[in-house]
Amino acid sequence: MGMRHGGQILAAQLARLGVERVFSVPGESFLAALDGLRDSGIEIITGRHEGGVAMMAEAAGKLGGGAGAGVGFVTRGPGLSNAMAGLHVARQDSTPMVLFVGQIERGHRDREAFQEVNYRAVLGPFVKWVAEIDQTERIPEYVNRAFALARSGRPGPVVLALPEDMLAAEADVPDLAAPVRRATADWAPAARDIAEHLSRAERPLVLAGGPLWSQQAARTLASFAERQALPVATGFRRQDYIDNRHPAFVGDLGVGANPRLAARLREADLLLVLGSRLGDIETAGYTLLDPRAPGTAIVHVHASPDEPATTYAPRLAVAAPAPEILPALAALEPLGGGWSGWAAEARGEYEAWNTPAQTPGALKLEQVVHRLSQTLPDDAILTNGAGNFAGWLHRYFRYRRHGTQLAPTSGSMGYGFPAAIAAKLARPGATVVCLAGDGDFQMTLNELSTAVQYGAAVVVLVVNNGRYGTIRMHQEKHYPGRVSGTDLHNPDFAALARAYGGFGARVERTEDFEAAFDAALASGLPAVIDLVVDPEALSTGQTLSGARAAALGNA
C-alpha cells in the first residue's frame, strides 16, 4: 500500500468494512484520523456535544447498514466523559457500536498529562472491550476485531483509544479483508426441543426482544405465532419486532404496561423468551416472575450462552441469535395446543388498552399519538428519550415495520432527538418523528444546529408540561405535595427552532395539531412543535391530583 499515516490506515480500514458515516466532535487528539477520513468517502457528521454524537452513533448501530455498527469519534478526557451516556445506552440496549477516542502521546503516560485517561480502568466494566492501539501497523487488526466483537454474541459497544503520536506515525501495512461471516447453524433440533416444551403448555406466552432483528425476522415471528396460535408480547421499546396490527400481538411488557398483559405473564405456564434478557422492566421489578420461584416454565433463546441463567433458571436454554432460530420455529408443524382462545383474549385486552382514554387539558396527547398512528406511513420512524410522555407513544402507536422504533431501553434522557437525526440521515426518504419531553429535549436540543447543517428534516414534538414529569410522579407517590427540584423554566421552543434555521410552531389545542404537523413536514426543515399540555396529565392513566390523593389516602 505504501507509507501512510495512521489516520489514513484507519480510514481505509473503516471503508473496507463498509462504514459509510461517522459521528464526531473533532478534537486535537485525532487530527490524523480527521485527515484520513477527508478522502475516504466516509461522511463525517459533526455534532455539538459528545453525548449527542454517541447517541447518534448508537442509533445508527440499531438501524444496521454499512459495517453493521454505529461509529463515533470523540476526543480524550472530557470528550470521552461526555460520550459515556451513549455508551451506556449501547451497553444496556445491546447495540453494536465502535467508539474511537483520542489519547495522549505514548511517552507521556502515567504523568496525568493533559486530559489523560486510563481507558481500560474507566471503561472495563462499561463496554464489551476497550483497548489502546500502540503500533501503527496493527490498526487494521484492532479495527477488524473491534467490529467483530461489537456484533458477536450479545452485541454492544467497543472502544479503541488512539494515542496521538501513534496515529500520526507512518507505516506500510495492507488493509485487511472484512471478517468472514459466521456460517448459519441448523437450528431444527433446537426448534423441536422448544416445540416439545410448548406442546405441554396450556397458557403459553412469547416474549420477543433483544438485538439484531430485521424486517424478515419480524415477518417470520408473525408466521410462527400465526401457525401455532401463540400470543406475542414484545420487550421494553421493542414494539416494532412484529406488526402491531397482527392478531398475535398482545402488547409490550415495558414501563407502564397494560395491567392485563402483566396478569397474563403471571398466569402463563410457559414463557418462550426470544432474544430478550428478561430483566426488571419486563417483569415489573422481578415481581411478575419471582427469580426464586417464577411459577412459569421458561424457555430462553439468547445469543449469549451466559445470559439465560443470569437471573432465572430456564427449563431450556438455547444459545442462538433469536432471528436465526425463527425460520426453524416457523417451519414446525402446528402443535394443536388449543391456545387460540387464550391468545384471542389477550389480543382483545390489547385492543381495549390501545383505545385512547381521555386525559385532562385542551391538548390531548392520546389523540395526537393516535392520529400519528393512523396517518403516518408504515416506514415512518418514531424516536423518544425518557419520561412519562413516552407512555402515550408506547400505548397508542401501532408499529408496523421493524426499524421504526428508536428508543433507549436504558431509559436515557436526551436520546430521542440525536437518534432522530441519525435515522433521517440513514433513511432520508422516511418520515422521522421524535416525541420528547421538555426536560428530555433540553438535554440535547443543541443538536438542532447539526440537524440544520446536514438537512436532517425531522419533526420534534415537545411535550411541554413545565416539569420533570416522571420524577414529579414518583415525588407525589412518596412525598405527596412536597414539590422539590422538579419544576422547569422553559424557553420558547418554537422560537428557538426558528433561531437555528428550522421550523417552529406552538400548539395548545388538539384541533390545531394537524395543521401544525402538516406545515412542519411541508417546510422541509428540522421542525419543532411545542405541545403545551395540562400538568394534570401525569401519565396515560393517572392525574397529578389523583396521584397525590392516592398517596395521602394510603399514608
C-alpha positions as CSV (number, residue, x, y, z in Angstrom):
1,M,0.0,0.0,0.0
2,G,3.0,2.3,0.5
3,M,3.7,4.5,3.5
4,R,0.5,6.1,5.1
5,H,0.0,7.8,8.4
6,G,-2.2,6.1,11.0
7,G,-5.2,8.2,10.2
8,Q,-5.2,7.1,6.6
9,I,-4.7,3.5,7.5
10,L,-7.7,3.7,10.0
11,A,-10.0,5.4,7.5
12,A,-9.1,3.0,4.7
13,Q,-9.9,0.0,7.0
14,L,-13.2,1.6,8.0
15,A,-14.1,2.0,4.3
16,R,-13.1,-1.6,3.7
17,L,-15.5,-2.7,6.4
18,G,-18.3,-0.8,4.7
19,V,-18.6,2.2,7.1
20,E,-20.5,5.0,5.3
21,R,-20.9,7.6,8.0
22,V,-19.3,8.5,11.4
23,F,-20.4,10.9,14.1
24,S,-17.9,13.2,15.7
25,V,-17.0,16.2,17.8
26,P,-13.5,17.0,16.5
27,G,-10.5,17.0,18.8
28,E,-6.9,17.8,18.5
29,S,-6.0,14.3,19.7
30,F,-7.1,12.6,16.5
31,L,-6.3,15.2,13.8
32,A,-4.7,12.4,11.7
33,A,-7.9,10.5,11.7
34,L,-9.8,13.5,10.5
35,D,-7.3,13.9,7.8
36,G,-7.6,10.3,6.8
37,L,-11.4,10.5,6.7
38,R,-11.3,13.5,4.4
39,D,-10.5,11.5,1.3
40,S,-12.0,8.2,2.3
41,G,-15.6,8.6,1.0
42,I,-16.9,8.3,4.6
43,E,-19.2,11.1,5.6
44,I,-18.4,12.9,8.8
45,I,-21.4,14.3,10.8
46,T,-20.0,16.9,13.2
47,G,-22.2,17.2,16.3
48,R,-22.3,19.8,19.0
49,H,-21.7,17.6,22.1
50,E,-20.1,14.2,22.5
51,G,-23.2,12.9,24.4
52,G,-25.4,13.7,21.3
53,V,-22.8,12.2,19.0
54,A,-22.5,9.0,20.9
55,M,-26.3,8.6,20.9
56,M,-26.4,9.3,17.1
57,A,-23.8,6.5,16.7
58,E,-25.8,4.2,18.9
59,A,-29.0,4.8,16.9
60,A,-27.1,4.2,13.7
61,G,-26.0,0.8,15.2
62,K,-29.6,-0.1,15.9
63,L,-30.5,0.7,12.2
64,G,-27.7,-1.5,10.9
65,G,-26.3,-0.9,7.4
66,G,-22.7,-0.4,6.4
67,A,-20.5,-2.3,8.8
68,G,-23.4,-3.2,11.0
69,A,-22.3,-1.0,13.9
70,G,-22.6,2.7,14.7
71,V,-19.3,4.6,14.7
72,G,-18.2,7.7,16.6
73,F,-15.0,9.7,17.2
74,V,-14.5,11.8,20.3
75,T,-11.5,13.4,21.9
76,R,-9.8,12.3,25.1
77,G,-10.7,13.2,28.7
78,P,-13.8,15.3,28.7
79,G,-14.8,14.2,25.2
80,L,-15.0,10.6,26.4
81,S,-16.7,11.6,29.7
82,N,-19.4,13.3,27.7
83,A,-19.9,10.3,25.4
84,M,-20.4,7.8,28.2
85,A,-24.2,8.3,28.3
86,G,-24.3,7.0,24.7
87,L,-22.0,4.1,25.6
88,H,-24.3,3.2,28.4
89,V,-27.3,3.1,26.1
90,A,-25.4,0.8,23.7
91,R,-24.5,-1.5,26.6
92,Q,-27.9,-1.9,28.0
93,D,-29.7,-1.9,24.6
94,S,-27.2,-4.5,23.2
95,T,-26.4,-2.3,20.3
96,P,-23.2,-2.8,18.1
97,M,-21.2,0.4,18.3
98,V,-17.5,1.3,17.9
99,L,-16.2,4.5,19.5
100,F,-12.7,5.8,18.7
101,V,-11.2,8.1,21.4
102,G,-8.2,10.3,21.2
103,Q,-5.4,9.7,23.6
104,I,-2.2,11.4,24.8
105,E,1.2,10.5,23.3
106,R,2.5,7.2,24.4
107,G,5.6,8.6,26.1
108,H,3.6,10.8,28.4
109,R,1.5,8.1,30.1
110,D,1.1,7.9,33.8
111,R,2.0,11.6,34.4
112,E,-1.6,12.8,34.5
113,A,-0.8,14.6,31.3
114,F,-3.3,17.0,29.7
115,Q,-6.7,15.2,29.5
116,E,-5.1,11.8,30.2
117,V,-7.5,8.9,31.0
118,N,-6.8,5.3,31.7
119,Y,-9.4,4.0,29.4
120,R,-9.0,0.3,30.4
121,A,-9.6,1.1,34.0
122,V,-12.5,3.5,33.4
123,L,-14.4,1.6,30.8
124,G,-13.5,-2.0,31.6
125,P,-16.9,-2.9,33.1
126,F,-18.8,-0.5,30.9
127,V,-18.2,-1.9,27.4
128,K,-17.6,-5.2,25.7
129,W,-13.9,-4.5,25.0
130,V,-11.6,-1.5,25.4
131,A,-8.0,-1.3,24.0
132,E,-5.3,1.2,23.0
133,I,-3.6,0.8,19.7
134,D,0.1,1.2,20.4
135,Q,1.5,0.2,17.0
136,T,0.5,2.0,13.8
137,E,0.9,-1.2,11.7
138,R,-1.7,-3.0,13.9
139,I,-4.5,-0.5,13.2
140,P,-6.3,-2.8,10.7
141,E,-6.1,-5.8,13.1
142,Y,-7.6,-3.9,16.0
143,V,-10.3,-2.3,13.9
144,N,-11.4,-5.6,12.5
145,R,-11.5,-7.2,15.9
146,A,-13.5,-4.2,17.3
147,F,-16.3,-4.6,14.7
148,A,-16.4,-8.4,15.1
149,L,-16.7,-8.1,18.9
150,A,-19.3,-5.3,18.7
151,R,-21.6,-7.7,16.7
152,S,-20.8,-11.1,18.2
153,G,-22.8,-12.9,20.9
154,R,-24.7,-10.2,22.8
155,P,-23.8,-7.1,20.8
156,G,-22.6,-4.0,22.5
157,P,-20.1,-1.1,22.5
158,V,-16.4,-1.4,21.9
159,V,-13.9,1.5,22.5
160,L,-10.5,1.9,20.8
161,A,-8.1,4.6,22.1
162,L,-5.8,6.2,19.6
163,P,-2.6,7.7,21.0
164,E,-1.8,10.9,19.1
165,D,1.7,10.0,18.1
166,M,0.7,6.5,17.0
167,L,-2.0,7.9,14.8
168,A,0.4,10.5,13.2
169,A,3.2,7.9,12.6
170,E,3.6,6.3,9.2
171,A,3.6,2.6,8.3
172,D,3.4,0.4,5.2
173,V,0.6,-2.0,6.0
174,P,-2.1,-3.5,3.9
175,D,-5.8,-3.2,4.6
176,L,-7.4,-6.3,5.9
177,A,-10.4,-8.1,4.4
178,A,-13.7,-7.8,6.3
179,P,-14.3,-10.6,8.8
180,V,-15.8,-13.7,7.3
181,R,-19.5,-14.1,8.2
182,R,-20.3,-17.0,10.6
183,A,-22.0,-19.9,8.9
184,T,-25.6,-20.4,9.9
185,A,-26.2,-23.4,12.1
186,D,-29.0,-26.0,11.7
187,W,-31.5,-24.9,14.4
188,A,-34.1,-27.5,13.6
189,P,-33.2,-29.8,16.5
190,A,-33.4,-26.8,18.9
191,A,-36.7,-25.9,17.5
192,R,-38.0,-29.4,18.1
193,D,-36.9,-29.2,21.7
194,I,-38.8,-25.9,22.1
195,A,-41.8,-27.5,20.5
196,E,-41.7,-30.3,23.0
197,H,-42.0,-27.8,25.8
198,L,-44.7,-25.8,24.1
199,S,-46.8,-28.9,23.5
200,R,-47.1,-29.4,27.2
201,A,-48.3,-25.8,27.9
202,E,-51.8,-24.6,28.3
203,R,-51.2,-20.9,28.6
204,P,-48.0,-20.1,26.6
205,L,-46.7,-16.5,26.0
206,V,-43.9,-15.5,23.6
207,L,-41.7,-12.5,24.6
208,A,-39.6,-11.1,21.7
209,G,-36.8,-8.7,22.3
210,G,-33.0,-8.2,22.1
211,P,-30.8,-7.0,19.3
212,L,-30.1,-7.7,15.6
213,W,-33.6,-8.2,14.4
214,S,-34.8,-7.4,10.9
215,Q,-37.9,-6.9,8.9
216,Q,-37.6,-10.5,7.7
217,A,-37.3,-11.7,11.4
218,A,-40.4,-9.7,12.2
219,R,-42.3,-11.4,9.4
220,T,-41.0,-14.9,10.4
221,L,-42.1,-14.3,14.0
222,A,-45.6,-13.4,12.9
223,S,-45.7,-16.6,10.8
224,F,-44.6,-18.7,13.7
225,A,-47.1,-17.2,16.0
226,E,-49.9,-17.4,13.5
227,R,-49.2,-21.1,12.7
228,Q,-49.2,-22.0,16.4
229,A,-51.9,-19.6,17.5
230,L,-49.5,-18.1,20.1
231,P,-49.8,-14.7,21.7
232,V,-46.7,-12.5,21.3
233,A,-45.6,-9.7,23.6
234,T,-42.6,-7.6,23.0
235,G,-40.0,-6.3,25.4
236,F,-39.5,-2.8,26.5
237,R,-39.2,-0.5,23.5
238,R,-39.0,-3.4,21.1
239,Q,-42.6,-3.0,19.8
240,D,-41.5,-2.9,16.1
241,Y,-40.5,-6.6,16.2
242,I,-43.9,-7.6,14.9
243,D,-46.6,-5.8,13.0
244,N,-48.8,-4.4,15.8
245,R,-51.8,-4.9,13.6
246,H,-51.2,-8.7,13.6
247,P,-53.8,-10.7,15.7
248,A,-50.9,-12.4,17.5
249,F,-49.5,-9.2,19.0
250,V,-50.8,-8.6,22.6
251,G,-48.7,-5.6,23.7
252,D,-45.4,-4.7,25.2
253,L,-44.0,-5.5,28.6
254,G,-42.4,-2.2,29.3
255,V,-42.8,0.7,31.7
256,G,-46.5,1.4,32.3
257,A,-47.5,-1.9,30.6
258,N,-51.1,-2.9,30.3
259,P,-52.1,-4.4,33.7
260,R,-54.0,-7.2,31.9
261,L,-50.9,-8.2,30.0
262,A,-48.9,-8.2,33.2
263,A,-51.5,-10.5,34.7
264,R,-51.2,-12.7,31.6
265,L,-47.4,-13.0,32.3
266,R,-48.2,-14.1,35.9
267,E,-50.8,-16.6,34.6
268,A,-48.7,-18.1,31.8
269,D,-47.4,-21.7,32.4
270,L,-44.7,-21.3,29.7
271,L,-42.8,-18.3,28.7
272,L,-40.8,-18.5,25.4
273,V,-38.2,-15.7,25.5
274,L,-36.8,-14.9,22.1
275,G,-33.7,-12.6,22.3
276,S,-34.7,-10.6,25.4
277,R,-32.6,-10.6,28.5
278,L,-35.8,-10.9,30.6
279,G,-34.8,-8.1,33.1
280,D,-36.5,-6.0,35.7
281,I,-38.5,-3.9,33.2
282,E,-40.3,-6.8,31.6
283,T,-41.0,-8.4,35.0
284,A,-42.0,-5.2,36.8
285,G,-39.0,-5.2,39.1
286,Y,-39.0,-9.0,39.2
287,T,-42.4,-9.1,40.8
288,L,-44.3,-10.7,37.9
289,L,-41.8,-13.5,37.9
290,D,-40.0,-14.2,41.2
291,P,-36.5,-15.4,40.4
292,R,-36.6,-17.7,43.4
293,A,-39.8,-19.4,42.2
294,P,-41.1,-18.0,38.9
295,G,-44.1,-20.4,38.8
296,T,-43.7,-20.4,35.0
297,A,-41.6,-22.7,32.8
298,I,-39.1,-20.6,30.9
299,V,-37.6,-21.4,27.6
300,H,-34.9,-18.8,26.9
301,V,-33.3,-18.2,23.5
302,H,-30.4,-15.8,23.6
303,A,-27.2,-15.2,21.6
304,S,-25.0,-15.3,24.7
305,P,-24.9,-18.7,26.4
306,D,-24.2,-16.9,29.7
307,E,-27.4,-14.8,29.7
308,P,-30.3,-17.2,30.3
309,A,-29.2,-18.3,33.8
310,T,-28.3,-14.7,34.9
311,T,-31.5,-14.2,36.9
312,Y,-33.9,-17.0,36.1
313,A,-33.3,-20.8,35.8
314,P,-34.9,-21.8,32.5
315,R,-36.2,-25.2,31.7
316,L,-34.5,-25.0,28.4
317,A,-31.8,-22.5,27.3
318,V,-30.8,-22.2,23.6
319,A,-27.6,-20.3,22.7
320,A,-28.7,-18.8,19.4
321,P,-29.5,-15.4,18.0
322,A,-33.3,-15.2,18.1
323,P,-33.6,-14.0,14.4
324,E,-31.6,-17.1,13.3
325,I,-33.7,-19.7,15.0
326,L,-37.1,-18.2,13.9
327,P,-37.2,-19.9,10.5
328,A,-36.8,-23.3,12.2
329,L,-39.6,-22.4,14.6
330,A,-41.8,-21.2,11.8
331,A,-41.3,-24.5,9.9
332,L,-42.7,-26.6,12.8
333,E,-45.9,-28.4,12.2
334,P,-48.9,-27.0,14.1
335,L,-48.8,-28.3,17.6
336,G,-52.6,-28.1,18.1
337,G,-52.2,-26.8,21.6
338,G,-55.6,-25.3,21.8
339,W,-54.3,-21.8,22.8
340,S,-56.4,-19.8,20.3
341,G,-58.9,-18.7,22.9
342,W,-56.1,-17.6,25.3
343,A,-54.4,-15.7,22.5
344,A,-57.6,-14.1,21.3
345,E,-58.5,-12.9,24.8
346,A,-55.0,-11.3,25.2
347,R,-55.4,-9.6,21.8
348,G,-58.8,-8.2,22.9
349,E,-57.2,-6.8,26.0
350,Y,-54.6,-5.1,23.9
351,E,-57.2,-3.6,21.6
352,A,-59.0,-2.1,24.6
353,W,-55.7,-0.8,26.0
354,N,-54.9,0.7,22.7
355,T,-58.2,2.7,22.5
356,P,-57.5,6.3,23.6
357,A,-58.5,7.1,27.2
358,Q,-59.2,10.8,27.8
359,T,-56.7,12.8,29.8
360,P,-57.1,16.4,31.1
361,G,-56.5,19.5,29.1
362,A,-57.2,21.2,25.8
363,L,-54.4,19.4,24.1
364,K,-54.8,15.6,24.5
365,L,-51.7,13.7,23.8
366,E,-53.5,10.4,23.3
367,Q,-55.3,12.0,20.3
368,V,-52.1,13.3,18.9
369,V,-50.4,9.9,19.1
370,H,-53.5,8.2,17.8
371,R,-53.5,10.5,14.8
372,L,-49.9,9.8,14.1
373,S,-50.5,6.0,14.3
374,Q,-53.4,6.3,11.9
375,T,-51.8,8.6,9.3
376,L,-48.0,8.1,9.2
377,P,-46.6,5.8,6.6
378,D,-45.6,2.3,7.6
379,D,-41.9,3.1,7.3
380,A,-42.1,6.2,9.5
381,I,-39.5,6.2,12.3
382,L,-40.6,7.2,15.8
383,T,-37.9,8.1,18.4
384,N,-38.1,9.1,22.0
385,G,-35.9,9.6,25.1
386,A,-37.1,9.0,28.7
387,G,-40.0,10.4,30.6
388,N,-43.7,9.8,31.3
389,F,-44.6,11.4,27.9
390,A,-43.3,8.2,26.2
391,G,-46.1,6.2,27.8
392,W,-48.5,7.8,25.4
393,L,-46.3,6.6,22.4
394,H,-45.9,3.1,23.8
395,R,-49.6,2.7,24.5
396,Y,-51.2,4.3,21.4
397,F,-48.9,4.0,18.5
398,R,-49.0,0.8,16.4
399,Y,-45.7,0.0,14.8
400,R,-45.9,-1.8,11.5
401,R,-42.3,-2.4,10.4
402,H,-39.1,-3.3,12.1
403,G,-36.6,-0.4,12.4
404,T,-39.3,2.2,13.1
405,Q,-38.8,2.4,16.9
406,L,-35.7,4.0,18.2
407,A,-35.8,4.4,22.0
408,P,-33.4,3.6,24.8
409,T,-34.2,0.5,26.9
410,S,-31.6,2.1,29.3
411,G,-34.0,4.9,30.0
412,S,-31.6,7.7,28.9
413,M,-33.0,11.2,28.7
414,G,-32.0,13.2,25.7
415,Y,-31.7,10.2,23.3
416,G,-34.7,10.8,21.0
417,F,-33.5,13.9,19.2
418,P,-30.0,12.7,18.3
419,A,-31.4,9.3,17.3
420,A,-33.9,11.1,15.0
421,I,-31.1,12.9,13.3
422,A,-29.2,9.7,12.7
423,A,-32.3,8.0,11.4
424,K,-33.1,10.7,9.0
425,L,-29.5,10.7,7.6
426,A,-29.7,6.9,7.3
427,R,-33.1,6.9,5.7
428,P,-33.7,10.3,4.1
429,G,-36.9,9.3,2.4
430,A,-38.6,8.2,5.7
431,T,-40.7,10.5,7.9
432,V,-38.9,10.8,11.2
433,V,-40.8,12.0,14.3
434,C,-39.2,12.5,17.7
435,L,-41.5,12.7,20.8
436,A,-39.6,14.4,23.6
437,G,-40.4,15.8,27.0
438,D,-39.5,19.4,27.7
439,G,-36.7,18.4,30.1
440,D,-35.7,15.5,27.9
441,F,-35.4,17.7,24.8
442,Q,-33.3,20.3,26.6
443,M,-30.5,17.8,27.2
444,T,-29.6,17.6,23.5
445,L,-31.5,20.3,21.7
446,N,-28.2,22.0,20.8
447,E,-28.1,19.3,18.0
448,L,-30.7,21.4,16.2
449,S,-27.6,23.1,14.7
450,T,-26.4,19.7,13.5
451,A,-29.8,18.9,12.0
452,V,-30.0,22.1,10.1
453,Q,-26.4,21.8,8.9
454,Y,-26.9,18.3,7.4
455,G,-30.5,18.8,6.3
456,A,-32.0,16.2,8.7
457,A,-35.6,17.4,8.4
458,V,-37.0,15.6,11.5
459,V,-40.1,16.7,13.4
460,V,-39.8,17.0,17.1
461,L,-42.9,17.1,19.2
462,V,-42.0,18.6,22.6
463,V,-44.5,17.6,25.3
464,N,-44.3,20.7,27.5
465,N,-45.7,20.5,31.0
466,G,-43.0,22.6,32.7
467,R,-41.5,19.9,34.8
468,Y,-39.6,16.6,35.0
469,G,-42.8,14.6,34.9
470,T,-41.6,11.2,35.8
471,I,-39.7,12.4,38.9
472,R,-42.7,14.5,39.9
473,M,-44.9,11.4,39.6
474,H,-42.6,9.5,42.0
475,Q,-42.4,12.5,44.2
476,E,-46.2,12.7,44.6
477,K,-46.4,8.9,45.3
478,H,-43.7,9.0,48.1
479,Y,-43.8,12.6,49.3
480,P,-47.2,14.0,48.2
481,G,-47.5,17.7,47.9
482,R,-43.8,18.3,48.7
483,V,-42.5,19.5,45.4
484,S,-38.8,19.9,45.2
485,G,-36.4,20.3,42.3
486,T,-38.7,19.1,39.5
487,D,-40.2,22.4,38.1
488,L,-38.7,23.8,34.8
489,H,-38.5,27.2,33.3
490,N,-38.6,26.5,29.6
491,P,-37.6,28.6,26.5
492,D,-40.0,29.4,23.7
493,F,-39.2,26.1,21.8
494,A,-40.8,27.3,18.5
495,A,-38.8,30.5,18.5
496,L,-35.6,28.6,19.4
497,A,-36.1,26.2,16.4
498,R,-36.6,29.2,14.1
499,A,-33.4,30.8,15.5
500,Y,-31.5,27.7,14.5
501,G,-32.9,28.0,11.0
502,G,-35.7,25.4,11.4
503,F,-39.5,25.4,11.6
504,G,-41.2,26.2,14.8
505,A,-44.9,26.2,16.0
506,R,-46.8,26.2,19.3
507,V,-49.9,24.1,19.7
508,E,-52.3,24.5,22.7
509,R,-55.4,22.6,21.4
510,T,-55.8,19.2,19.9
511,E,-57.7,20.5,16.9
512,D,-54.7,22.7,15.9
513,F,-52.2,19.9,15.8
514,E,-52.9,18.5,12.4
515,A,-52.3,21.8,10.6
516,A,-49.1,22.5,12.5
517,F,-47.8,19.0,11.8
518,D,-48.5,19.2,8.1
519,A,-46.8,22.6,7.9
520,A,-43.8,21.1,9.7
521,L,-43.5,18.3,7.1
522,A,-44.1,20.7,4.2
523,S,-41.3,23.1,5.4
524,G,-38.6,20.6,4.6
525,L,-36.7,21.8,7.6
526,P,-35.9,20.4,11.0
527,A,-39.0,21.3,12.9
528,V,-40.1,21.7,16.5
529,I,-43.8,21.7,17.6
530,D,-44.3,22.9,21.2
531,L,-47.2,20.9,22.6
532,V,-48.5,22.7,25.6
533,V,-50.1,20.0,27.8
534,D,-52.0,20.2,31.1
535,P,-49.7,19.5,34.0
536,E,-52.6,17.4,35.5
537,A,-52.0,14.8,32.8
538,L,-49.3,12.9,34.7
539,S,-49.5,9.6,32.7
540,T,-51.8,7.8,30.4
541,G,-54.0,6.6,33.3
542,Q,-53.3,9.0,36.2
543,T,-53.7,12.7,37.0
544,L,-51.3,14.6,39.3
545,S,-54.0,15.4,41.8
546,G,-55.2,11.8,41.7
547,A,-51.7,10.5,42.4
548,R,-51.4,12.9,45.4
549,A,-54.8,12.0,46.8
550,A,-54.0,8.3,46.5
551,A,-50.7,8.7,48.3
552,L,-52.3,10.8,51.1
553,G,-55.1,8.3,51.4
554,N,-52.5,5.5,51.9
555,A,-50.5,7.5,54.4
